[in-house]
Amino acid sequence: MSQQQNQMNEADILIEHGVVITMDSARRILWDGSVAISAGRIIAVGSTKELAGTIRAQRVIDARRKAVLPGFVDTHHHCMQAFFKGSSDDCALEEWIDNESAPRICMAVDDYAHDDPSLEEHATRVGCAEALLCGITTLLNMEWATPASLIDIYEEIGIRAVHTLTMTDHDQWDRPGMLMPMDNAWSLSERLIERASRSRDGRVTFRYALACPNSCTTELMQEVRRQATARGVGIHIHIAETKFEWDNMHALYGKTPVQYLESIGLLGPDVLGAHCIWLDDDDIQIMARTGTTVAHCPECNMKVADGAAPIAKMLKAGVVVSVATDSCAVNDNMDMLEAARTAAFLQKLTHNDPAVISGAQALEMATLGGARALGMGDELGSLEAGKKADVILIDLTGAHLRPIHTIANNLVYSGSATHDVHTVIVDGKIVVEDRELLTMDAEKLLSDAEAYNVKRSQEAGLYVSPYYTTHLGI
């Protein structure tokens, strides 16, 4: 055996000959690049020529005509809302919550009270399957009344997850069935924290979630702040999503939602705010000063006409901004390239400035920005030696992507995660290959979930599409 062979590094996977978009500090793009993975970590990134002869891998992936980049990080999603994909698209958020979301939240809370996890379990499988097939390797799932068994599902399907338990103690919608008794919520949060702490390979973490300032008392939010600090877990909350929320906070406290949350001591670098639309310049400075991060959901915000979040101003002020999909009921998909594209277009339009957000910035918000927003930037979000091996390969051969010019622009403005993501690696394990989910039978998963959703919706007196009776015989 030659001396060079003796000095070879052992690897589980070597991806070679790809267009490697590193998202490292230099934002390097390696047009003929390689990434080596061992024991769930990236051990080397460089040109294929540079790494040739230095890595001996159990599996070599030829990435010719593919982009290799960090997995997408979706920082705000509601998996349960997959069950009403394609629902109302002609009403404001408050009406949509009242007519579409609230009845299903009541159903979830009631099912949890009766020790029936089926609704949340089916919805979580559906959401995670779509996420992985779209190249989302890390997903924040903001849910109500969720059993700890959901963490088993994250482990089985192979996704990295931030699981949140939504708390609310003010019946804003006159739907008492939406409110889990607080004693139950606190005890459930303890079980979720404990279960996440021993998740497989540490892939699942927990955050407390607060529905929004309208739906939570000051006392609850301050107690969540105390518990989060004591337990070392983060907080997730909808912030300034609607003009309704802004008006309500101003009427009650004479403050904007951001000013109010700062005044009660909630904000900080461990807080991720979803939406953050109705912010003025002073609010943005508060977000920057406190280190509070943002999950920007442009497609949801456009669909329900909530407004356009001032993310260009936030970025300029130093606020960490990520891109998120929100849910399949107000988006209605999990395509992070589409979300990044929409984020860029929306800022260009509202600022009347085509240069205000670039394609490269939008792609960064969908990857490294998401990791940083979750406090995981040291471990995820870029392809660098030592980081966790969450990697995706995107097929560049589709007619809609060619010819290639500026690779980030081609991906953001021409790409479709739904169609173009070819391979997905989470924690060094291949979970999607050749556009097929390897960890679960996707068709069975979807069929079982649909059948359950029809049955449970009928029981609850909710609308069921005639599609299921006429075409599937359910």
C-alpha positions as CSV (number, residue, x, y, z in Angstrom):
1,M,0.0,0.0,0.0
2,S,1.4,3.4,-1.0
3,Q,2.1,6.2,1.6
4,Q,-0.7,8.3,0.0
5,Q,-3.2,5.5,0.6
6,N,-2.0,5.2,4.2
7,Q,-2.8,8.9,4.7
8,M,-6.3,8.7,3.2
9,N,-9.2,9.8,5.3
10,E,-12.0,7.4,5.7
11,A,-15.5,8.7,4.9
12,D,-19.0,7.3,4.8
13,I,-20.0,9.5,1.8
14,L,-18.0,11.4,-0.8
15,I,-20.0,13.7,-3.1
16,E,-17.8,14.7,-6.0
17,H,-18.0,16.7,-9.3
18,G,-20.9,18.9,-8.1
19,V,-21.4,22.7,-8.1
20,V,-20.8,23.2,-4.4
21,I,-22.5,26.3,-3.0
22,T,-20.7,26.4,0.4
23,M,-22.4,29.4,2.2
24,D,-19.1,29.7,4.1
25,S,-17.7,33.0,5.2
26,A,-16.2,33.6,1.7
27,R,-19.4,32.4,0.1
28,R,-17.3,30.1,-2.1
29,I,-18.8,28.4,-5.1
30,L,-16.8,25.4,-6.3
31,W,-17.8,24.6,-9.9
32,D,-16.2,21.2,-9.7
33,G,-16.4,20.5,-6.0
34,S,-16.5,17.7,-3.5
35,V,-17.9,17.2,0.0
36,A,-16.8,14.3,2.3
37,I,-18.9,13.1,5.2
38,S,-18.1,10.8,8.1
39,A,-20.0,10.0,11.3
40,G,-22.7,12.6,10.6
41,R,-20.2,15.4,10.1
42,I,-18.6,17.1,7.1
43,I,-14.9,16.3,7.2
44,A,-13.7,18.0,4.0
45,V,-14.9,20.5,1.4
46,G,-12.8,21.5,-1.7
47,S,-12.4,21.1,-5.4
48,T,-12.7,17.6,-6.7
49,K,-9.1,17.8,-7.9
50,E,-7.9,18.9,-4.4
51,L,-9.7,16.1,-2.6
52,A,-8.8,13.4,-5.2
53,G,-6.8,10.6,-3.6
54,T,-7.3,11.9,-0.1
55,I,-10.7,10.4,0.8
56,R,-11.7,6.7,0.8
57,A,-15.4,6.5,1.0
58,Q,-17.9,3.7,1.4
59,R,-20.3,5.5,-0.9
60,V,-19.3,7.9,-3.8
61,I,-22.0,10.1,-5.2
62,D,-21.4,11.5,-8.7
63,A,-22.9,15.0,-8.6
64,R,-22.2,16.1,-12.1
65,R,-24.9,18.5,-13.3
66,K,-26.1,19.0,-9.8
67,A,-25.9,21.8,-7.2
68,V,-24.7,20.7,-3.8
69,L,-25.7,23.0,-1.0
70,P,-26.7,23.1,2.7
71,G,-30.1,21.7,3.4
72,F,-33.0,24.2,3.6
73,V,-34.0,25.3,7.1
74,D,-37.7,26.1,7.4
75,T,-38.1,28.2,10.5
76,H,-41.9,28.4,10.8
77,H,-44.4,25.7,9.8
78,H,-47.6,24.0,11.1
79,C,-47.6,20.4,10.0
80,M,-51.2,19.9,11.1
81,Q,-52.4,22.4,8.6
82,A,-51.4,20.0,5.8
83,F,-54.8,18.5,6.4
84,F,-56.5,21.6,5.0
85,K,-54.3,22.4,2.0
86,G,-56.3,24.2,-0.6
87,S,-58.7,25.7,1.8
88,S,-60.2,29.2,1.7
89,D,-58.2,31.8,-0.2
90,D,-60.6,34.7,-0.1
91,C,-60.5,35.8,3.5
92,A,-58.4,37.8,5.9
93,L,-56.3,35.9,8.5
94,E,-58.8,36.5,11.3
95,E,-61.6,35.1,9.3
96,W,-59.4,32.2,8.1
97,I,-58.5,31.3,11.6
98,D,-62.1,31.4,12.7
99,N,-63.4,29.3,9.8
100,E,-60.5,27.0,9.0
101,S,-57.9,26.8,11.7
102,A,-59.8,27.1,15.0
103,P,-62.1,24.1,14.4
104,R,-59.1,21.9,13.7
105,I,-57.2,23.2,16.7
106,C,-60.2,22.4,18.9
107,M,-60.2,19.0,17.4
108,A,-56.5,18.5,18.2
109,V,-56.9,19.7,21.8
110,D,-59.9,17.4,22.2
111,D,-58.1,14.4,20.8
112,Y,-55.2,15.0,23.1
113,A,-57.5,15.2,26.1
114,H,-58.9,11.8,25.0
115,D,-55.4,10.3,24.6
116,D,-55.8,9.9,20.8
117,P,-52.6,11.1,19.0
118,S,-53.7,10.0,15.5
119,L,-54.5,13.4,14.1
120,E,-51.1,15.0,15.0
121,E,-49.2,11.8,14.1
122,H,-50.6,11.5,10.6
123,A,-50.2,15.3,9.9
124,T,-46.6,15.2,11.1
125,R,-45.7,12.3,8.8
126,V,-47.3,14.2,5.9
127,G,-45.5,17.4,6.7
128,C,-42.1,15.9,7.3
129,A,-42.4,13.8,4.1
130,E,-43.1,16.8,2.0
131,A,-40.4,18.8,3.8
132,L,-37.7,16.2,3.1
133,L,-38.8,15.7,-0.6
134,C,-38.4,19.5,-0.9
135,G,-34.9,19.5,0.6
136,I,-35.9,20.8,4.0
137,T,-33.5,19.2,6.4
138,T,-34.4,21.2,9.5
139,L,-38.1,22.0,10.2
140,L,-39.6,24.1,13.0
141,N,-43.1,22.6,13.7
142,M,-45.3,24.9,15.7
143,E,-48.2,22.9,17.0
144,W,-51.0,22.6,19.6
145,A,-51.6,19.8,22.1
146,T,-48.9,17.5,20.7
147,P,-48.1,14.1,22.2
148,A,-44.4,13.3,22.8
149,S,-44.9,10.5,20.2
150,L,-44.3,13.1,17.5
151,I,-40.6,13.0,18.4
152,D,-40.6,9.3,17.5
153,I,-41.9,10.3,14.0
154,Y,-39.2,12.9,13.5
155,E,-36.7,10.2,14.4
156,E,-38.2,7.6,12.1
157,I,-38.5,9.8,9.0
158,G,-35.1,11.2,9.5
159,I,-35.6,15.0,9.6
160,R,-34.0,17.4,12.0
161,A,-36.8,19.1,13.9
162,V,-37.4,22.0,16.3
163,H,-40.7,21.0,18.0
164,T,-42.7,23.7,19.7
165,L,-45.8,23.5,22.0
166,T,-48.1,26.5,21.4
167,M,-49.5,28.0,24.6
168,T,-52.4,30.4,24.9
169,D,-54.5,31.4,27.9
170,H,-56.7,34.1,26.4
171,D,-59.7,33.1,24.4
172,Q,-59.4,35.7,21.7
173,W,-61.5,33.8,19.2
174,D,-64.4,32.8,21.6
175,R,-63.4,29.2,21.1
176,P,-62.7,27.7,24.6
177,G,-62.0,24.4,23.0
178,M,-58.7,25.8,21.6
179,L,-57.3,26.4,25.1
180,M,-55.5,23.5,26.7
181,P,-55.6,23.9,30.5
182,M,-52.3,25.5,31.5
183,D,-51.5,22.8,34.1
184,N,-51.7,20.3,31.3
185,A,-49.7,22.5,29.0
186,W,-46.8,22.9,31.5
187,S,-46.7,19.2,32.3
188,L,-46.7,18.3,28.6
189,S,-43.9,20.8,27.9
190,E,-41.8,19.0,30.6
191,R,-42.4,15.7,28.9
192,L,-41.5,17.2,25.5
193,I,-38.3,18.7,26.8
194,E,-37.3,15.4,28.4
195,R,-38.1,13.4,25.3
196,A,-36.3,15.8,23.0
197,S,-33.2,15.8,25.2
198,R,-32.7,12.1,24.4
199,S,-33.7,12.2,20.7
200,R,-31.7,10.1,18.3
201,D,-28.4,11.8,17.5
202,G,-29.8,15.0,19.1
203,R,-31.8,15.8,16.0
204,V,-34.9,17.1,17.9
205,T,-34.9,20.2,20.1
206,F,-37.8,21.9,21.9
207,R,-39.0,25.5,22.1
208,Y,-41.9,27.0,24.0
209,A,-44.3,28.7,21.7
210,L,-46.7,31.5,22.3
211,A,-49.6,31.9,19.9
212,C,-49.3,35.7,19.7
213,P,-49.6,38.7,22.0
214,N,-53.3,38.9,21.4
215,S,-53.9,35.4,22.6
216,C,-51.6,35.3,25.6
217,T,-51.7,37.2,28.9
218,T,-48.7,39.1,30.1
219,E,-48.4,36.7,33.0
220,L,-48.2,33.7,30.7
221,M,-45.5,35.3,28.4
222,Q,-43.4,36.3,31.4
223,E,-43.6,32.8,32.9
224,V,-42.6,31.3,29.5
225,R,-39.7,33.7,29.6
226,R,-38.7,32.6,33.1
227,Q,-39.0,28.9,32.2
228,A,-37.1,29.2,28.9
229,T,-34.2,30.9,30.6
230,A,-34.2,28.4,33.4
231,R,-34.4,25.4,31.1
232,G,-32.1,26.7,28.4
233,V,-34.7,26.3,25.6
234,G,-35.8,28.9,23.1
235,I,-39.1,30.7,22.4
236,H,-41.2,31.0,19.2
237,I,-44.0,33.4,18.8
238,H,-46.0,35.1,16.1
239,I,-45.2,38.9,16.2
240,A,-47.0,41.8,14.5
241,E,-48.5,39.5,11.9
242,T,-51.6,41.6,11.3
243,K,-52.8,45.2,11.5
244,F,-55.5,43.8,13.9
245,E,-52.7,42.7,16.3
246,W,-51.0,46.1,16.0
247,D,-54.3,48.0,16.7
248,N,-55.1,45.8,19.6
249,M,-51.7,46.2,21.3
250,H,-51.8,49.9,20.8
251,A,-55.3,50.2,22.2
252,L,-54.4,48.1,25.3
253,Y,-50.9,49.3,26.1
254,G,-50.2,52.3,23.9
255,K,-47.3,50.3,22.3
256,T,-46.5,48.4,19.2
257,P,-46.4,44.6,19.6
258,V,-42.6,44.7,19.5
259,Q,-42.4,47.5,22.1
260,Y,-44.9,45.7,24.3
261,L,-42.9,42.4,24.1
262,E,-39.7,44.3,24.9
263,S,-41.4,46.0,27.9
264,I,-42.4,42.7,29.5
265,G,-38.9,41.3,29.0
266,L,-39.7,38.6,26.5
267,L,-37.4,39.4,23.6
268,G,-33.9,38.1,23.2
269,P,-31.5,36.1,21.0
270,D,-33.3,32.9,22.0
271,V,-36.6,34.3,20.6
272,L,-37.7,33.6,17.0
273,G,-40.5,35.8,15.8
274,A,-42.7,34.7,12.9
275,H,-43.9,37.2,10.3
276,C,-42.9,40.5,11.9
277,I,-44.8,42.5,9.3
278,W,-46.2,45.6,11.2
279,L,-42.8,46.9,12.3
280,D,-41.7,50.5,12.2
281,D,-38.0,51.7,12.3
282,D,-38.0,51.8,16.1
283,D,-39.3,48.2,16.2
284,I,-36.5,47.1,13.9
285,Q,-33.9,48.7,16.2
286,I,-35.4,46.9,19.1
287,M,-35.2,43.6,17.3
288,A,-31.6,44.2,16.4
289,R,-30.6,45.4,19.9
290,T,-32.2,42.4,21.6
291,G,-30.9,39.9,19.1
292,T,-34.5,38.6,18.4
293,T,-34.5,36.7,15.1
294,V,-37.2,36.5,12.3
295,A,-39.0,33.9,10.3
296,H,-40.2,35.6,7.1
297,C,-43.2,33.9,5.5
298,P,-43.8,35.9,2.3
299,E,-46.2,33.6,0.5
300,C,-48.5,33.2,3.5
301,N,-48.4,37.0,4.1
302,M,-49.4,37.6,0.5
303,K,-52.1,35.0,0.3
304,V,-54.0,36.4,3.3
305,A,-53.1,40.0,2.5
306,D,-51.4,40.6,5.9
307,G,-48.7,42.9,4.4
308,A,-45.1,42.8,3.4
309,A,-42.5,42.5,6.2
310,P,-39.7,45.1,6.0
311,I,-37.0,42.4,5.9
312,A,-34.6,44.5,3.8
313,K,-34.6,47.1,6.5
314,M,-34.2,44.4,9.1
315,L,-31.2,42.9,7.3
316,K,-29.6,46.3,7.0
317,A,-30.1,46.8,10.8
318,G,-28.4,43.5,11.5
319,V,-31.4,41.4,12.3
320,V,-31.1,37.7,11.4
321,V,-33.8,36.9,8.9
322,S,-34.8,33.5,7.7
323,V,-37.3,32.3,5.1
324,A,-40.2,30.0,6.1
325,T,-43.2,28.3,4.4
326,D,-45.7,28.7,7.3
327,S,-48.1,26.0,6.3
328,C,-49.6,24.1,3.5
329,A,-53.0,25.8,4.2
330,V,-51.8,29.3,3.6
331,N,-49.0,28.9,1.2
332,D,-49.8,26.1,0.0
333,N,-46.6,24.1,-0.3
334,M,-43.1,23.6,1.2
335,D,-41.0,24.7,-1.7
336,M,-38.2,26.8,-0.1
337,L,-36.9,28.0,-3.5
338,E,-40.3,29.4,-4.3
339,A,-40.4,31.0,-0.8
340,A,-36.9,32.5,-1.3
341,R,-37.9,33.8,-4.8
342,T,-41.1,35.4,-3.4
343,A,-39.2,37.0,-0.6
344,A,-36.8,38.6,-3.0
345,F,-39.6,39.7,-5.4
346,L,-41.8,41.1,-2.7
347,Q,-38.9,43.4,-1.4
348,K,-38.0,44.5,-4.9
349,L,-41.7,45.5,-5.4
350,T,-42.4,47.2,-2.1
351,H,-39.1,49.1,-2.2
352,N,-39.3,49.9,-5.9
353,D,-35.6,48.8,-6.0
354,P,-34.5,45.7,-8.0
355,A,-31.2,45.6,-6.1
356,V,-32.7,45.6,-2.5
357,I,-32.5,41.8,-2.1
358,S,-30.4,39.6,-4.4
359,G,-30.9,36.0,-5.3
360,A,-27.8,35.1,-3.3
361,Q,-29.2,36.8,-0.2
362,A,-32.6,35.0,-0.6
363,L,-30.8,31.6,-0.9
364,E,-28.8,32.5,2.2
365,M,-32.0,33.2,4.2
366,A,-33.3,29.8,3.2
367,T,-30.1,28.0,4.5
368,L,-27.6,29.8,6.7
369,G,-30.1,32.4,7.7
370,G,-32.4,29.7,9.0
371,A,-29.7,28.0,11.0
372,R,-28.7,31.3,12.6
373,A,-32.3,32.2,13.4
374,L,-32.6,29.0,15.3
375,G,-29.3,29.5,17.1
376,M,-27.7,26.7,15.1
377,G,-25.4,28.6,12.9
378,D,-22.3,27.0,14.3
379,E,-23.6,23.6,13.4
380,L,-25.8,24.0,10.3
381,G,-26.4,26.2,7.3
382,S,-23.1,26.0,5.4
383,L,-20.9,23.3,4.0
384,E,-17.8,23.5,6.1
385,A,-15.6,20.9,7.8
386,G,-16.8,20.2,11.3
387,K,-20.4,21.1,10.7
388,K,-23.3,18.6,10.7
389,A,-23.8,16.9,7.4
390,D,-27.2,18.2,6.3
391,V,-26.7,18.4,2.5
392,I,-29.0,18.5,-0.6
393,L,-28.3,17.9,-4.2
394,I,-30.4,19.7,-6.8
395,D,-30.7,18.5,-10.3
396,L,-29.7,21.2,-12.8
397,T,-30.8,19.4,-16.0
398,G,-34.4,20.6,-16.2
399,A,-35.4,22.9,-19.1
400,H,-36.7,25.5,-16.6
401,L,-33.2,25.9,-15.1
402,R,-31.1,26.0,-18.3
403,P,-29.0,27.6,-19.4
404,I,-27.0,28.3,-16.2
405,H,-25.7,31.8,-15.7
406,T,-25.4,32.9,-12.0
407,I,-26.1,29.7,-10.1
408,A,-27.8,31.3,-7.1
409,N,-30.1,33.3,-9.4
410,N,-30.9,30.2,-11.5
411,L,-31.9,28.3,-8.3
412,V,-33.9,31.1,-6.7
413,Y,-35.6,32.5,-9.8
414,S,-35.9,29.4,-12.0
415,G,-35.7,26.5,-9.6
416,S,-38.4,24.4,-8.0
417,A,-37.5,22.5,-4.8
418,T,-40.6,20.3,-5.3
419,H,-39.3,19.0,-8.7
420,D,-35.5,19.6,-8.6
421,V,-34.3,18.2,-5.3
422,H,-32.7,14.9,-6.1
423,T,-30.9,13.8,-2.9
424,V,-31.2,14.8,0.7
425,I,-28.8,13.9,3.5
426,V,-29.6,14.6,7.1
427,D,-26.9,14.0,9.8
428,G,-24.8,12.1,7.3
429,K,-27.7,9.7,6.3
430,I,-29.3,9.6,2.9
431,V,-33.0,10.0,3.4
432,V,-34.1,11.0,-0.1
433,E,-32.5,9.7,-3.3
434,D,-33.5,10.1,-6.9
435,R,-36.5,12.0,-5.5
436,E,-37.8,9.1,-3.4
437,L,-38.2,9.1,0.3
438,L,-36.1,6.2,1.7
439,T,-37.2,6.2,5.3
440,M,-40.9,5.6,4.9
441,D,-43.3,4.5,2.2
442,A,-44.5,7.9,1.0
443,E,-47.6,6.7,-0.9
444,K,-48.8,4.6,2.0
445,L,-48.1,7.4,4.4
446,L,-50.2,9.8,2.4
447,S,-53.0,7.4,1.7
448,D,-53.3,6.5,5.3
449,A,-53.3,10.1,6.4
450,E,-56.0,11.1,3.8
451,A,-58.2,8.2,4.9
452,Y,-57.9,9.2,8.5
453,N,-58.4,12.9,7.8
454,V,-61.7,12.2,5.9
455,K,-63.0,10.0,8.7
456,R,-62.0,12.4,11.5
457,S,-63.3,15.5,9.6
458,Q,-66.7,13.8,9.0
459,E,-66.9,13.0,12.7
460,A,-66.3,16.6,13.6
461,G,-68.7,17.9,11.0
462,L,-66.0,19.6,8.9
463,Y,-66.0,19.9,5.1
464,V,-64.6,17.0,3.1
465,S,-64.0,17.3,-0.6
466,P,-66.1,15.2,-3.0
467,Y,-62.8,14.1,-4.5
468,Y,-62.5,11.4,-1.9
469,T,-65.8,9.8,-2.4
470,T,-65.8,10.1,-6.2
471,H,-62.2,9.1,-6.9
472,L,-60.9,7.2,-3.9
473,G,-64.0,5.7,-2.5
474,I,-63.3,6.9,1.0
